[in-house]
């Protein structure tokens, strides 16, 4: 029986052990998509206790606690930080097979030198040990980033954002590059209440009075100029439940937008919304092509199915689920339309539904042709509910079988926590385990040079080249 989380955790062959320890573990991290706070990085935030850095805003942990029957008071409620930590610790023995079990223990070991098993019995000792460690100088936000060997962080930012903290970090030459990623979703949500107020804020933030489609695009152009000046190399479009396509034209898109402003999002049909959004994707795509910005598209999420908890806690509180409906045909139409309009930039596709893996891998192949030596459209890493052992292995097997795994962009944290970088270690161990199995099963030659290049590319080089960091 192997010990828990030993040096060869998830590495079952000699090849996998050699590839991980000699190559993967040594690669810097390019965390090209996350939700870290640039303000906390710029201000080099410190944390009073493990709950503050671990449980605040982490909907993965919140969901697991609810699954264990923990009262909301100890999750997002008014319980003390100590009580919330104990509640999370009490859940751990029930989370066998859940990646949180591995992530939590890896984080305790990597940042706190703590090899205690997280449970209710050890909760007090871990609480005290982590509090003492967090008080030490090398546990601030920036120090944690540096200790984790992070070369690039891609945050997720609204076009209304001034990016003041990104510029501050850029001007003081912080050793890790912190680049904003352009996230214009709210401006495309023309059928949602509150739309008028958001568009007003977007205009004010970018010095443009927005009254029609042309002025909306003008505001976004100003925002993109600011993002580009701050080092932006990527955008991110959350299309939620389904990717919808309707061939647009500027006249009708403008009429739909003006009505959405006048009605504050009321009365806009799904077909009208699809037409307006496709027109805007054409605009964004052309801007991204011109500026060399990578477009990321996330889709397949059913947002906020629990209306009572949405009213109580608001969005992004851990209640989103997998939508389940296939929209590959409409996604293909969107990519084809953008391609025909010279508006298809380098693009990364992420589906939250694991049954989409094969279809996405194959779809990417239909739009991969590129003049710069890099595939234009790529499948992204196993996302959200799929970033567990089985989910990551399934996505990589699909990518390998239907595309070219050697061009894979590797892992991202998609996290709000500065302790999440062991997720890259987790991914790298799973990757090396899979490659090692193929080699030792005689499915790939034991060519040490080729294997090391493959692993280094997936862990680091491909993302650096693709995003042009």
N, C-alpha and C positions, 0 to 999 in steps of 0.2 A: 504494500500500500504506500502510495506516494504521500509525503507530508503536505500539509495545506500551504499553498502559496510559496513553494520552495523556488529556488533559482531557476528551475526548469518547468515552472508552471505553464501548462498548456503545450509544452514542447515534448512530443512523444517519440521522436526519432533523433538519432545522432545528427542527421542533416539539419533538422529544424533547430536543434540546440546550437549548432555551429553558426547557422545563418543569423539566428537572433542575437547571440552574444557578441559575435564578431562584426556584424553589420547593422542590423536593425536597431539595436539598443543604442548605437552611437550616433544615429542620424539626428540632426536638429529637427525641431518641430515647426512646421508651417501650418498654423491653425487658421485656415483660410475662411472658416465660417463659424462664428461664435456670437454670443450675446453678452460678452463682458462689458462692463461700464468703462468707457474711456476716461470719465471723470475720476473713477477710483484709481485708475492707472496713473493719471496725471498727478493726482494728489497723494499718490503712494499710500493708499488707505491701509490702516491697521485694523485688526479684528479683535474684539474683546473676548470671544469664546468660540468654541467649535460650532455652535448653533448659528452664529452670525455668518460665518463663512461657508457653512455646510448646508443649512436648511432654509435660510432666507431665500425665497424665490425659486427653489428647486422643485419643480412640479413632478420630476421623477420620484423623488422621495415622498412627496405629498401623496401621490397616487398609491405608492406601496403602503404607506401608513393607513390610508383609507381602506385598502384591500385587507388589512389586518384588523379592521374594526376600531381604529383609534378615533376618538372624538375630535371633531374639528377644532375644538379649543386648543388642543395640543399640536395642531398642524399650522393653521393660519390664524388661530384665535389669540386670546389674551393670556394664555399660560406663559410662565416665565421661560427664558431661554433654557434654563436647566431642566425644567419639566418637559419641554419639547425634545431635548436631546435624549432624555431617559425614555420618552415614548418611542422615539426612533430606535434606540438601542434594543428595546423590548421586542421590536418587530423582527429583528435580524434572524433569529433562529428559524423563523417561518419562511425566509426568503431564499431557501435553497433553489439553485437554478436561475435565480434572478441576477442580472449583471450588477445590480446595486450591491449585492453581497460581496462580489469581487472588487468592484470599484471602491467601496467604503474601506475595505481592509487594505487595499493597495495604497490608498491615500493616507491611512494611518501609518503605514510602514514607510512610505517614501518621504513624507513631510514631518512626521512626528517620531520616527524611530520606535513606533509602538507595535509590538507583535501580539498584543492581547486580542482575544476574540471579542468582538463587539456583541455584547448582550446585556441584559439587565444587571446581572451579577457584577460585571466589570465596568458598568457605566460610570460609577463615581470615580474610579481610578483613572479611566480614560478622560473624563471631564477635567480632572485636576492636571493630569499630564499635558493635555493639549492646551489648557489655559496657560500653563507655565511656558510652554514652547512658543505660543503665539505672542508672548510678551518679549521674546528675544528679537534682536535687531534684524535678523535675516528672515523674518516671517511677514513682511509687508507685501502689498500687492506686487510691486516691482521685483522685490527679492524672490518671491515665489515664481514669477515668470522667468527670471534669470536662472534660478536653480533648476528649472524644468527644461532648460536648453531650448527655449522658444525663440525662433528667429523672426517670425512674422505672426501678427494677430490681425485677423480681418473681423472687425466689429460689424454690427448691423445698425444702420442709422437712417433716420427719417430725413427727407429733403428739407424739412423745416429746421433741422438742426444747424446751428452756427458752426459746428465742428471746432469750437474754440479749444477743446482739450486735445484734439488731434493736432492742431497747429502748434499748441504749446509743447507737446511731446516731440513734434518734428523739429521745432526750433531749438530745443535743448539737446537734440541728438541722443535720445534714449536708445540704448543698445538694441532693443527689440523694436522692429518696425511695427507701428500700430496704424493700420490703414482702414479708413471707413469703407463700408459697403453700402451702396445706394439701394434703399428699400422703399419704393414708391407706392406700396399697396393701398394706402389710405386714399390716395388721390384717384385710384381706379375703382374704388368701392362706391360707385355712383348710385346704387340702390339702397344705401344704408343711412339710417337716421344719423344726423350730426354731420352729414357731408358738407353742407353749406359752411359750417363753422370751420371745418378742416381746410377747405379751399381758401377761405379768408385768411387763415393762419399761414397757409402755404404762400399766398401772395405777399403778405406782410413780411415774411421771413426772407423773401427773395426780391423785394422791391418792385413787384409787378401787381397791378390791379387786374385780377382775373375775372373776366366777364364772358369769355367764349373759349373755344378750343385753341385758337392761336395764342391767346394770352396765357392759357394753361401751359402750353408747350414752351412759351417764352420763360415762364417761371421755372419750369423744370430745367431748361437750358442754363439759366443762371445757377441753379442748385448744382447741376452737373459740373459747371466750371469750378465751383467752390470745392466740390468733392475731389475733382481731379487735382486741384492745387494741393489738397491735403494728402494726396497719394493713393486715391481710390483706384483699385484694379478690378473690382467686381461689383456687380449688382445682385440683388436677390428679390425674386418675385414669388410671394406666397399665394398660389392660386387656389388654395384651400380644397374644397370638395372635388371639383372637376375642372379640367381645362376645357373652356368653351370657345368655339370658333364660329364667327359669322363674318363673311367677307365684308369689309367696311368701305365706306367712302367718306370723305371729309365733311360733306354737307350734312348727312344724316348723323354722323358722330357729333358734330357741333350742335345740332338740334337736340339730341339726347342729353348732351352735357348741360346745355342751357336750361332744359326742363328739370334736370336733376338738381341744379342750383336753385331754381325757383321753388321746387317742391320739397327741398331737403331730402331728396332720395326717394320720395314716394311716387308710385305709379310707373316706375321703370321696369319693363318686362325683362325676362331672362334673355330674349333674343336681342333686345336693345342694349342690354348691358354687355352682351358678348360682342356686338358690333362696336360699341364705344371702346371696350377694352382692347379689341384687336387693332383698332386704329391707333390706340396709344402704344401698343406693343410694337407697331411699325415705327412709330416715332422713336421709342426707346432703342429699338434694335439698330436703327440707323445711327443714332448717337453713340451707341456702344461700339459699333463697327468703326466709326470715325475716330473714336478715342482709344480703341484697343481695350475696352472693358469687357470682362467675362460676364455673361448673363447666367445666373443660377435660377432654376425654376423648381419650386417645391410644390407638390400637389398630392391630393388624395385624403385630406383631413376633413372630417366632419366636426365643425367647431361648435362647442358649447351645447351639446344635446340636453344637458340638465339645466332647464331654464331657471329653476329655483336657486341653484347654486350660482348661476350667472348673475342673477339679481343680487345675491348676497355677497359674492366675492369679486365679480367682474370677470373679464376674459383672462386667459393664460394662467389659470389656477389649477390646472391638472385634470380637466374634465374633457378635453378634446379626445376624439376617437378616430379609428380608421373608417373612412367612408365606404369603401368596398366596391364602388361602381367603376367599371373600366372606362377610361376616356382616351385611350391610346389613339383612336381614329381621329379625334378632334385635335389632339396634340400634334399628330402627324400633319393635319391640315394647317395648323398654325406654323409649324416649322417650314412647311412647303411655301406658304404665303410669304413668310419673312425672307426665305431664300430667293423667291422670285422678285422681291422688292429690294434686293441688296441690303437686307436688314437682318440677316442672321449672323450674329457674332459667335465667337467661341461660347459654347453653351454647355452647362452641366444640368442634367435632369435627375431629380430625386422623387421617387414615389414612396409614399408611406405604406403602400400595400405590397407585401412581398410577392404576391402572385403576378405583379407587374414586371418582375425582374427580367424575365426572358423577353417580353415585348419591348421593354425600354432598351435593353442591350441591342436588340435587332434594329429598332427604330434609329438608334444613334448611328448605326452603320449605314443607313440610307442617306445621312447628311454629314458624314465624316470628312469628305473630300475638302482639302484645305491647301492653300498655296504656301503655307509657312512651315510645313513639316510636322505639325501637330494636328491630331484629329480635331475637327471643328466642334462636333457634338459628342459628349461623353456621358456615360452613366455615373452618377455620384455614388458615394458610399451608402451602406445600409443605414437608413435614416430613422431616427426617433425610436419607434417601437421595434425596429429591426436591429438595433446596435447591440445585440446580444450574441453569444457564441453561434447559435444555430443560424440566426439572421445574417450575420456577417459571412459565415462560411457559405450559406446559400447564395448570397449576392455575388461573392467572389467566384464561386463555381459557375454561376450563370454567365458572369462577365468573361471568364476564361473560356467557357465552352462556345460562346456566341460572338465574342469580340476579341480583344487583345489585352489580356490582363497586365502585360508589361507596360501599358499606357495608363493604367489606373492611377487616379490622383490621390489615393490613400485616404487617411482618416481625418476627421475634424471633430471638435468637441461639441459644437452646437450648445454650449453651456454658458451659464451665468456665474460659474464658480471658478476661482483661481486655483482650486485644488483638483480640477478635472483633468489635468494633463496625463495622469495614468491611463486615461481612456486610449491615448495613443499607444502606450505600452501594451495594453490589452489587445488592441487591433494588431499590432506588430507581432505579438506572440501567436495570435490566431493565423495571421498570414504565413508566418514561418512554419507553423505546424502543418498547414495545408500544403505548402510547397514541399516541405520535407516528406510528407506522405507520398506525394506524386513521385518524387525522386526515388524513394526507397521501395516503392511498388513497381519500379521500372517503367513508369509512365513519362519520365523526363530524364535526360542524361545527367549524370553527376559531374557536370561541367562547372567547377568551382567559380571560375571567372564569370561565366554567364549568370549563374545563380546569384552571386553577390551583386552584380549590376542590376539584375531584376529587382531584388529586394530593396536596394538603395534607391532605385528609381521610384518604386511605389511608395516608399516611406517618405521621400524627400524631393528628389530631383524633378519628378514629373510635375508636381504642383508648382515648384519654382519656375519651371519653364512655361507651363501653361498660363499661369497668372502673370508671368513676366515681373516677378518681384525682384 
